[in-house]
């Protein structure tokens, strides 16, 4: 039964992956054996999480991505697939916690 839920060998993209909550999810997913694409508007934040995943023995790529821009999303998909293979899972965790956001 555990094989059904295994992330080993899967490619997982997580938007907002440079943030606190999604960064922790990305680290856990990396430890579970997935190849992790850490997407974030802040490229430096994504790179920091990807670096930690790699330091823990996992596989990760940092991808600058604005989830409100279709072209940016399409570019991210191309980068992910060229570096990590077919995308298996997407976790949408970006947005919503900016102090300057308006309702």
C-alpha positions as CSV (number, residue, x, y, z in Angstrom):
1,X,0.0,0.0,0.0
2,X,2.8,2.4,0.7
3,X,4.0,2.2,-2.9
4,X,0.8,3.8,-4.0
5,X,1.7,6.9,-2.1
6,X,5.4,6.9,-2.8
7,X,6.9,10.1,-4.1
8,X,10.1,8.4,-5.1
9,X,11.1,9.4,-8.7
10,X,8.1,11.7,-9.1
11,X,8.6,15.3,-10.2
12,X,6.8,17.8,-7.9
13,X,6.5,21.5,-8.6
14,X,5.5,23.7,-5.7
15,X,4.6,27.4,-6.2
16,X,5.5,29.7,-3.4
17,X,8.3,27.2,-2.6
18,X,10.6,29.9,-1.4
19,X,8.3,30.9,1.4
20,X,8.1,29.5,5.0
21,X,5.2,27.0,4.7
22,X,5.7,25.9,1.1
23,X,9.5,25.8,1.7
24,X,9.0,23.3,4.5
25,X,6.7,21.3,2.2
26,X,9.3,21.3,-0.5
27,X,12.0,20.1,1.9
28,X,9.7,17.2,3.1
29,X,8.8,16.3,-0.4
30,X,12.5,16.2,-1.3
31,X,13.3,13.9,1.7
32,X,10.5,11.6,0.4
33,X,12.4,11.0,-2.8
34,X,10.8,13.4,-5.2
35,X,12.5,15.7,-7.7
36,X,11.4,19.1,-6.5
37,X,10.9,22.2,-8.6
38,X,10.8,25.1,-6.2
39,X,8.9,27.9,-7.9
40,X,8.8,31.4,-6.5
41,X,8.6,35.0,-7.6
42,X,11.8,35.6,-5.5
43,X,14.4,33.6,-7.3
44,X,16.8,33.9,-4.4
45,X,14.3,32.4,-2.0
46,X,13.6,29.4,-4.4
47,X,17.4,28.9,-4.8
48,X,17.9,28.8,-1.0
49,X,15.3,26.0,-0.6
50,X,16.6,24.1,-3.6
51,X,20.1,24.3,-2.2
52,X,18.9,22.8,1.2
53,X,17.1,20.0,-0.6
54,X,20.3,19.1,-2.4
55,X,22.3,19.4,0.8
56,X,19.9,16.8,2.3
57,X,20.7,14.5,-0.6
58,X,17.6,15.3,-2.7
59,X,17.1,16.6,-6.2
60,X,15.8,20.1,-6.8
61,X,15.7,23.0,-9.2
62,X,14.9,26.6,-8.4
63,X,12.6,28.3,-10.9
64,X,11.6,32.0,-10.9
65,X,7.9,32.1,-11.7
66,X,5.1,34.6,-11.4
67,X,1.9,32.5,-11.1
68,X,-0.2,35.5,-12.3
69,X,1.6,35.6,-15.7
70,X,0.8,32.8,-18.2
71,X,4.1,33.2,-20.1
72,X,6.1,32.9,-16.8
73,X,4.2,29.7,-16.0
74,X,4.9,28.3,-19.5
75,X,8.6,29.1,-19.2
76,X,8.7,27.4,-15.8
77,X,7.1,24.3,-17.2
78,X,9.7,24.1,-20.0
79,X,12.6,24.5,-17.5
80,X,11.2,21.9,-15.1
81,X,10.7,19.3,-17.8
82,X,14.1,19.9,-19.3
83,X,15.8,19.5,-16.0
84,X,13.6,17.1,-14.1
85,X,11.4,15.3,-16.6
86,X,7.7,15.0,-16.8
87,X,5.8,16.9,-14.1
88,X,3.8,14.6,-12.0
89,X,2.4,16.7,-9.2
90,X,1.7,20.5,-8.7
91,X,1.2,22.1,-5.4
92,X,-0.2,25.6,-5.7
93,X,0.9,27.5,-2.6
94,X,1.8,30.9,-4.0
95,X,0.4,34.3,-3.0
96,X,-1.9,35.8,-0.5
97,X,0.4,36.8,2.2
98,X,1.8,40.1,1.1
99,X,1.5,43.1,3.4
100,X,0.8,45.4,0.5
101,X,-1.9,43.2,-1.1
102,X,-5.4,44.7,-1.4
103,X,-8.6,42.8,-1.0
